[in-house]
């Protein structure tokens, strides 16, 4: 069992590891979109101590961002079925590039860079067929679109790069949508979510699904765990009284399995996990904004610890943000409030570096 001192030392080491180029933008360790008091929206940089590194305006509500590994540059995405992707110079606030999908595509709100930062991958919808697509952009050539790949399913939401293998992991939520009907879910009876692992050139290495009886457990958010594992957060679309666990782990060669969740706790979550993150080598943290809580899962012991905070959703490393402007650090003893800002943080917190 990891000691409290060892746990905190690991957290602080991660928090201090800001890539050199990002130090010139105020040293942000995390990125989030937020709604400001005047109703405007912005991309926010947060330092490891919870303080503001920068605030850069967005044209509409954002969802998540992708942080370039080498440049103080972030790509901010609109919520689905949004169409904007803005490349923001986080030192000046200047929009250096605008990503434009082909006419028959829209973004799903997430993207990920290759390890060297040369390529950006974005989750997208083929509007005509409903098939998931991964847009491929040359970040070193003005974010020119150079192709697209099948996502391996329908409704790809979050995409991440697996540090150990270099593969891409795609959370195919299984839900078909169409811009003409906004965020309406069009295929709940037939949905088939999955986790797809693929090489950056598109070769699919593995596809993992839950049992068919759980086909309405929509996989939405994922996080990289050591050993090629992937932490998974779901949003249940079926009978609320039949909701299964909404947190799971993918293991190479072992498939996708749900983690045990206490029924009494689960019933208060409205079937909705908001975000998920690794918390050291053997822990993960998942947020449940509709239940005003998050849980820390110990993958060795199977224990789960609940922390309560109103509208908590964004999690990355040991940091959590909420819709009331709070920034908290997750420790062995619970939350430590780091800062309170006059803004409403949106669903996701993205780690820089």
N, C-alpha and C positions, 0 to 999 in steps of 0.2 A: 504494500500500500504506500503510495507516494506521501511524503510528509508535507505538512502545511508549509514549511519553509521552502522545500523543494518546489512545490506547486507555485508559490508566489514568485520565486526566483525565475522560474520558467516564464511566467506571465510577464514579468518586468523586462526580461531579456527580449521577448518578442516585441513588447511595446516600444522599446528603444531603438529597434532596428528599422530606421527610416532610410530608404534609398537616398543617396547624396543629392540627386537632382530635385527630389521632393523637399529637401531641407530648405531650398531657396523659395519654396511656396509656403513657408511658415511651419514646415515640419509636420504635416498631417500624417496621422497613422491610420485614419479611417475616413471614408467618404459616405455621405448620406444625402438624399434629397429631403427637402423640408418646405413647409408652408410658413411664411413669415407673417407677422401681425397684421400687415396691410393686405393680406390675401395673395401676395405674389409668391412665386416658388423659386427655390434656389438650390444649387449644389453646394453642400457644406463640407468643409474639411475640418476634422477634429483631431487635436493632438492627443497624445497618450494620457495627458492629465485631464482630458475632457474639455479643454479650452478650444476656442475657435481659431483655426488656422486661416481660413478664408470663407467667404460667402460669395458665390458667383450666380448671377441670375439665370433662370430657366424660363422658356416661353410658356410653359404649362406644367402641370403636375408631373414630376418625374417618378421613376420606379426604382431602378438600380443604376449603378455606374460600373464601368470597367476602368481600373487604374493601370496606366502604362507602367511596365516594370522599370523602365530606364529614364523616362522623361516625366516632368511634372505636368502630366497631361491626362485627362480623364474623358471617357466617352459616357455621356449621360443619355439615358433612354427614357422615352415616354412609357406610360402604362399601356398595356394592350387594350385595344388594337391601335396604338399610337403609331405614328409614322416618323417621328423625329429621333435622330441620333446626332447629338452635338459633340464635337471634339473641342474641349475647353482647355485653353492654356491656363493652368491654375495659378500661375504667377501674375498674369495680367488680367485674367478674366475674359480675354478675347476668344471668340469662337473661331478657331482656325479652320475647321472643316465642318461640313454638314453631310451626314450620311443620308442618302436617298435610296430607298429600296426600289426595285422595279415596280411598275404599276400594279402587278398582281400579287404583291407581297405586303405584309406589315410586320412590325417588330412585336415581340412578346415581352420586352422589358429588360432583357439581360444580354450580356456579352462577356467574352473572355479573350485574353491575349495569349499568343504563343509565348514560350519561355523567353525568347529573345526580343519580344515586342514587335516583331516585324509583321505579324498577321493578327487581325482581329476576327473573331468568330461571333456571329450574332444569331439568336433564335428567331425564327420567322414562320409565318403562315403562308402557304400557297392558297390564296383566297378561293380559287376556282375549284380545287379538289379537296382542300382541307388537310393535305399532307404537310407534315412538318419539314422545314428546310433550315439549313445552317448557311447563312451568308458568310462569304469569305472576302476579306478586305485587306488590301496591301497598305499597312499603316505607314510604311516608309516611302510610299509613293502617293501621298496626299489622300490616303484612305480610299483609294480607287477600288471599286468592286471588281474582283477577279474571278468570281465563280460562286457556286453554291453546292451544298451536299444534302442528301437525304438525312433527316434527323433520326430515322429509325422508328418513327411513330407519328402520332397526331398531337398537336398542341404542345410543342417543345417550349418549356418555360426557362428554367435556369440551365446554363451551361458553365462548366468549370474545367480547368486543366488539372489533371492528376499529376502531382509533383513527382512521384516516384517513377511513373511510366511515361509521362509526356502525352498520354492519351487524353481525349476529351470525354467527359461524362455529360450526358444530356438527360434532363428530366422531362420525358414526354408525358405530359399530363393526361393525354387521352381525350381531352375535351375539344370538340370542334366549335369554332366561332366564326362569325362573318361580320365585317365592318358595318354592313347594312342593319344589323341587329345589335350593334354595340357589344356589350359583354354577356349577352344571352348565350346560354349553353345549349347546343343544338343536338347533342347525341348521347345524352346521359345513359340511355338504355343499352347502347352499343359500345361505349367507351372501353378502351384497353390501354391503360397507362403502362409505361415501362421505363426502365433505366437502360440507356444505350451507351456502351463504351465503344469509342471509335478512334482510329488513328487520325491525325490531323489531315491526312489526304483523303479520308472518308471511308477507309476499310473498317467494317464493323467487327469488333473483337468479341463482343458479348451483348446479349439482350436479356435483361432480367425482369420478370413479372411476378406479381403476387398470384396466389391461387385465383381461379376464375370467379369464385364466389365473392372475391373482394375487388372486382373489376371497377367498382365506383370509388375506389380509394385513389384519388388523383395525385400523382407524384408531382410536386411543384418546385421544391427547393432542395438543394443538395450541398454537401461540403466534403472536402478532401480529408480523409483520415489516413494515418500511417498504414503501411502495408498494402496499399492499393485499394483499401476499403473506402466506401462512400456512405456518409450519413445522409438519411433521406427524411424529408418532411412532407406529409400528405395533407390533402383536404378532402374529407369524406363527402360524397355527393348523394349518398343513399339515405335510407330511413335513419333519422337521427337517433332513434332508440336502438339501432343495430350497429352503431359506429364501432369499428375496430380500433386498435391502436393506430395512431397517426404519426408514429416515429419508427424508423427502421434503419437497418444497416445492410449494405451490399458487401459481400466478401468474395473476392476472386475465387472461382471454383466452387463456391458455396451458395451463390445466388442471393436473393433478397429476402430478408426476414424481418418481421416486426418485433419491436421491443415490448415487453410487458408494460402496461399502463393500468393503474388502479381504476376500476370502473367508476368509483365515486368521483375521482378527479376528472376522468375522461368525459363524463356526462356534462360537465360545466364548460366545455371548450367549444361547443357548437361545431365539432368535427373539423376544426380549423387550426392548423399549425402555420405560423407566420414566417419564421426563418429558422435556420439551423446552422451550427458552427461547431468546429472541433475545439475542444478545451483541453489541450494536452494530448498525450498519446492514447489514453484509455478513457477519456471522457468526451461527451458531446453535450451541447446545450441546445434546446429547442424552445422557441417562444410561442405563446398562445395568447394573442392580443384580445380575443373575445372572452377569454377566461381570466384576463388580467394576471397572467402568471407565466413563468418559464420553469422548465425542469432541467436539472443537471443529471445525466445518466452516466453511471459508472459501468463501463463495459466489462470489467473484470468481475465485480461482485454482483452485478445486476441491480444494484440499488439505484433509486431515483430520489433526488431531493428537490422540493418545490420552493420557489421563491416568488413572492407576490409583488406586483407593481402594476398600477393602472396603465392599460394600453401599451404594455411593453411589446416590442416586436423586433427591432433591429438587433442582431447579435453578430459579433465577429470577434474571434479570440475570446478574451475575458471581458469584453465591453458590451454593454446593452444600452439602447436608446428607446425612448417612448414618445407617444404622441402628445405629451405635455411638456416636452422640451428637456426632459431629464436625461442625464448621462450617468450610468452606473458601472462600477467594476464588479464582476462576479468573483467572489473569493470563497474560501473554504467555509467561512462563517456567514455568508450571505452577501447582500448588496452593500457596497460602499458608494455613497453618492459623491460624484466627482464635480458635477456642474449642473446648473439649471439655466437654460437659455429661453429667450422669448421667441419660441418657434415650435412647430409641431413636426417632429421627425417622422418621415415616412417609413415604409415597411422594412427597409433593408439597410444594413451597415456593411460596407465593403472595406476589407483590409488593404492597405497600401504596402506593396513589397511582398 
